[in-house]
Amino acid sequence: MSKRVDHPIILGIVGDSASGKTTLSAGVAQILGEEHCTVFCTDDYHRYARKQRSEMGLSALDPRANYIDIIEQHLRLLRRGEPVLKPIYDHNDGTLEEPVYVKPKEFVIAEGLLGYTTRAMRDCYDVKIYLDPQEELRVKWKLRRDTTKRGYTRKEVLDQLERRRTDSSNFIHPQRTFADIVIRFQKAKDANGSDTQLDVRHILRPTLPHPDFTPLFDGSSNAGMHLELARDRDGKPVDVLEINGNISDKRAERIEDLLWNLIPEAGHLRDQVGRIDIANGAPKSHPLALTQLLVSYHAVKAAMGVRAY
């Protein structure tokens, strides 16, 4: 995939624990081509192992429990196309492992809890995404992940969520204000409980030149989607694009066709987009597919040197 800028494109995906960062990162990497992407987890930069944090009364969400200055340094190096020796944190047992050599490819997808904490970090990104799912969903996702993949009991996960509530409010949520796009998955009113039926709401800030969605509103039925000019929490104007989880296949295909036509380099990967768990062959979610495509669109446009007006 050719590009016109002379540095790797850094795509940030930030959000609270179990907000869907890894699912989105994996989908975007599929679209852009895994051979073109370096997926970079900033949560590997924990200063202490899990047992040490517990003894010190610190959570992983607290910047004091992380090497924030080293994340800054490594993001700057990656943006210059230089390799880093990245630490590794084992989420299964909470231990610190041997570092690994990481060389940036054309796209670096940097996901984690604290990626927008400092101005120095934020200046390294070409595209900044913040995931802000409905809290009920996030709790569900965290319970499922931590009990099936990380060895926690249900009670331990719920206790951890309660202990981290203040840190989430103090350290994670404020990063929302720095994102170019805020993505919120939420349960539909008539949902059947399936993650493939979720609605998604995209807050599109004018810090990026977003796709022209007007061809989708040509007088035909707009069932399943809505686009409007609104005010964000800070009162600033934003575009809000909403996609319903029960959108028809035909309507969803129109939206996806528009975005695929804007990133033709990735057309051969179309069938992989929108799967909740690609490895396990989960069913497709149209709102997730659109989200992955929209984020990938911005990464490709950044690589072409396209910036906000």
N, C-alpha and C positions, 0 to 999 in steps of 0.2 A: 504494500500500500504506500503510494507516494505521499509526501507531505512537503509543505512549502516553508515551514518554520525550521529554525536550526537548533532546536532543543526538543527533548522529549516532552510530550503533553502530559501534564499532571492533572489528573481528575480526582477530586476529593469526594469521599462519601463518608459523612459523619452522622452519628446518631447514638442514642442510648443503647444499652445492652439489649440484644435480641430485637433490634428495630428493623432488621431485614438487610443490613449492610452487605453481608456475604452473599445472599441471594441476588441482590442487585449487581454486585461486583462480578459474580460468575456469569450472569446473563450478558452484561456489557462486554466482558472479555470474549464471550462466544461470538457476539456480533462483530467486534473489531478484529477478531482472529487471535487466538491464544498465542500464536507465534509472534504477534506484534505487541503483546501486553506483558507488563510486569505487575503482578498484584502484590501490594506492599501494605502490610498490616502494622499500623502505628501502635496497636495494643501490645506488640512484642517488646515495647520499650519500658515495661514495668521495672521500677527500681528494685522492688522486693518480691520475693516469692510469696505465694498465697499465705503460707503459715506465718511469715514475718509480718505481712500486712495485718493479719488477724491479731497478732500479739501487740502491734503498734496502734491498733484502732484506726487504721487507714483503709479506705476502699480503693479499688482500681480506678475509680472515677476521679479521684483527687489528684490534681497535677503534682502534688508533693510526692506521690507514689510512683511517678514516672519521670524518665529522663527527657523532659521537654526540650532542653537545649540541644540534646543530641538528635531528637526528631527534626528540629529546625535545621541543624547542620546537614543531616542526611538528605532532607528534601532539597536543600540548595544544591548539594552535590549531584543528586539525581537529575535535577533540572538542567544542570550543565552537562549531563551525559556521562558523568563519572560514577564509578562503582562505589558501593559502601559495604562495610562489614556489619550486617544487620543482626541485632540480638534476636533470640527466639524464646518465646514464652509458651510453655506447654499448658494449654487450657484444660487438658484432661486431669493433670495432677497438680497444676499450679506451681511448677518449678521452672527455673531459668536454665536454658540449654545452651549448647555451644552456638556462637554466632555463625551466620552463613554469608557467603560472598554473593552480592546482588548487583547485577549490571542492568541499567535501565534499557528497556526496549523503546519503541516509538511512542507507546502509551504506558504511563504508570498510573495504576488505579490504587490510590492510597485511601484505605478504609480504616476507621477506628473511632474511638470515643472522643478523643481530644484534639483532632486534627486542625481545628481552627482557633485554638486557644490563644495564640499570640499573633501579632501583626506579622512577624517574620515568617511564621508558617503560612499565613493566609496569602502572603505575597508570592508564594511559590506555585499556587494553583492556577490553572487556566480555566477550570470549571469547578464550581463548588456546589455540592448537593447536600441537603440536610434531610434525613428521614425522621418523620414525626408521626408515626402510626398512632391510631387510637390506643389509649393505654390498656384497655381490656384485651386488645389483640396482642400487644407487646408482652403482657403478662402470660398469655396463652403460649406465645412462641417461646418465651424464655423457659417456661415450665417444660415444654416438650423437648427443647434442645438440651437443657441442663440435666434433665433426668434420664434422657436416652443416650446422650453423647459425653457428658462430663461427670457422671457418677454421683450427682446430687440426689437427695430425696426431695419429695415435693415440699415438705416442711422447710428444709434448708433453703430452697429457692425462694419461698414466700418470706422467710425471715430475712434473707439477703435483700430482697426487694424493699422491705420495710426499712432496713438499716441504711440503704442507699438513697432513700427518698430525698433527703436534704442535699446530698452530693449531686444527684441528678439535677435538682433545681438550681444549685449554685454553679455547677461546672459544665454540664452538658447542654441544658436548654438554652443558655444565653448564646451559644454558637449559632443558633438558628438565624439570628439577625444578619450573619455574614454570608449566607448561602445565596447563590444565583437562582436556585430552584429549591423549594420546600415541597416534599412529597409526603402526602398523608394517605395511607391505606386505612379504610374504615369499613365496618360492617354495614351492609345494605339493610334497609328497613325490613325487606322481605327475604333476607338471606337464609339459607338452610344450614349455616354453620361451616360451610366449606370455604377454604382459602381461595378457591378459584372463583368465588362469587363476590369478592370484595370490591367496593367502590374505591376509586383513587381520585385524589384532589391534588392538582399541581398548581402551586403558586409560582408564577413566572415573573421574576423581577427584571426590570429593564437593564440590568447589568450585562445581559447577554442578548444577542439578536435572535429571537426565537423564530421558529418556523411560521410561515403564513398559513394559518388554519382556515382562513376564510373560504377556500374552495369547498370545504366540508359543509358550509352553511349556505347552500345554493337554492334554498326554497323547498327542498325535499324534507322529509321527516328528519328531525334532529333527535329522535328518541335514542336515549342511551348516552348522550353527551351534552355538555353545556359549556359555553365560553362566555366570560363576562369580564368587564373592567370593574375592579373592586379596590378596597383599601385594606392594606395589611394591618397588623397589630399596631405598627408605629404610625399609621395614618397615611403612609406613602402609597401611591397608586401601583397596582399590580394587575396582571392578567391572571385569571383563574380558569383553568381547564379541568373539568370534571368528567370522568368516565364511569359509567355505572357497571357494576359487576355482571348484571344480566343483559348487557348490550348484545344485540343479535350478531351472529357471525358475519352477516352481510355488512352491517354498519361498521363493525370493528375492522373488517377488511378494507373499507374505504380509508379509515384513519391510518391503518398500517401501510397501505399502498402509498399514501402521500409521503410518509416518512421514509419508507424503503426507497422511493424514487429519489430522495434527497441524499441517500448514502448507498448508491448502487454498488460500491466496492464490496459490500457485505451481503449482497443478495443471496449468495449460495448458502448462507447460514440461517435463512429465514425459518426453517422448520424447528430450529432449536430454541427460538425465542419465546419467552412467556411461560416457561415451565417452572413451577414452584421448586421442584427438586429434580434437576435434569438427570442426575445419576440414577434415580429410581423411576424414571419414566412417568412422572406425575402428569396429570392432565394440564392443559394449557389455560392460562388466565389472560384474557384479553387486556384488562387494565395493566397487568404486570408487563405484558408484551409492549404496550405503548410506552410505558415508563422506561423500559430498557432501551427502546428505540430512540426516545427523546433524548436520553442522556448520551447515547452513542452518537446521535446526530451532532450534539454540541462538541463532543470530543473530536469528531472528524472535521467540523468547521474550524475549531481552534487549530487543528493541524494545518489547515489551509490558510491560516492567517486571518480568519474572519473574526472581527471583534464587535463589541456593542457600538451602536451608533452614538 
